[in-house]
Amino acid sequence: MRSTPKDFGTCPFVTAQWLLQGKWSIVILHHLSEGKLRFGELERRMPELTHSTLSSQLKRLETEGLVRREVFPEVPPRVEYSLTQVGEDFIPVLTSIETWGESYIEHLRKGDVELR
C-alpha cells in the first residue's frame, strides 16, 4: 500500500481523495447508502467488478472507518456490509455527485462534451 500523503488529516481534499482513492469506492458507498448488503448482493449490482477487487475495496473502506462488516454466527456464516456513521455522513456528498453526474450526462447527450 502506498504511504499516506503528507497533508492527510489536515487538508480536507487530500484526506477525502485518500479515503476514496479506489476506483469503485464511490459506487460501493452509493450501493451501501441504500441499506445493508451482503457480498453477493454487491457483486450482482456491480458485475464488471471482480470478486477480489470488491473484497479489497470493502476491506479498505472498512479499515478507513466508512464501512462496517458484520459477521453473524450462523452456518454458513452470513456477512453484511453497511455504512458507519462516518459513511452515512458521506451520503449528502453522494447525492451531490449524482446530481452533477446527471448534469454531465446531459451535456454528453447534447454533444457539448466529446466522448472519449
C-alpha positions, 0 to 999 in steps of 0.5 A, spaced: 500 500 500 502 506 498 504 511 504 499 516 506 500 523 503 503 528 507 497 533 508 492 527 510 488 529 516 489 536 515 487 538 508 480 536 507 481 534 499 487 530 500 484 526 506 477 525 502 481 523 495 485 518 500 479 515 503 476 514 496 482 513 492 479 506 489 476 506 483 469 503 485 469 506 492 464 511 490 459 506 487 460 501 493 458 507 498 452 509 493 450 501 493 451 501 501 447 508 502 441 504 500 441 499 506 445 493 508 448 488 503 451 482 503 457 480 498 453 477 493 448 482 493 454 487 491 457 483 486 450 482 482 449 490 482 456 491 480 458 485 475 464 488 471 467 488 478 471 482 480 470 478 486 477 480 489 477 487 487 470 488 491 473 484 497 479 489 497 475 495 496 470 493 502 476 491 506 479 498 505 473 502 506 472 498 512 479 499 515 478 507 513 472 507 518 466 508 512 464 501 512 462 496 517 462 488 516 458 484 520 459 477 521 453 473 524 454 466 527 450 462 523 452 456 518 454 458 513 456 464 516 452 470 513 456 477 512 453 484 511 456 490 509 453 497 511 455 504 512 458 507 519 456 513 521 462 516 518 459 513 511 452 515 512 455 522 513 458 521 506 451 520 503 449 528 502 456 528 498 453 522 494 447 525 492 451 531 490 455 527 485 449 524 482 446 530 481 452 533 477 453 526 474 446 527 471 448 534 469 454 531 465 450 526 462 446 531 459 451 535 456 454 528 453 447 527 450 447 534 447 454 533 444 457 539 448 462 534 451 466 529 446 466 522 448 472 519 449 
